[in-house]
Amino acid sequence: MSLLRGRRQWFHADTIAALNLVDFAFDDVPEVRSKYRLFIEQSQAGDAEKLVQVYQDLTVEVARALGFGETMTEADMRLGYYPELLTKLDQGALADAEEKLARRTAQEAQNAPKRDIFAAYRSPKTDG
């Protein structure tokens, strides 16, 4: 139920926790588990539009498995209230996090010890 409640709140802790329980809560519903696997695969692919689609497909399948398919249409299940201001705050927080990560990565690269990539090709020095 938490997954349906958070169907527009991707970054909410309850939504993430619900996603991590899908395999256990729906272990006997192959359609849900299949949609979940697609979601996990797509989350690594980097295509945001496709990710939204597979996430919505997952929530629709979960709703069906819970018995809501008889009274609600797919369009109903894809709807959800999430204020535009919160969307902007989420986007800002994500942009800030990406910027911090980029700075940290650049700093780590700058501080990394320099490797001599040609060392293996040089003849060893001998004491004479």
Secondary structure, DSSP 8 states (H G I E B T S, - for coil): -HHHHTTT-TTSHHHHHHHHHHHHHTTT-HHHHHHHHHHHHHHHH--HHHHHHHHHHHHHHHHHHTT-TTT--HHHHH-----HHHHHHHHHHHHHHHHHHHHHHHHHHHHS----TTGGGS------
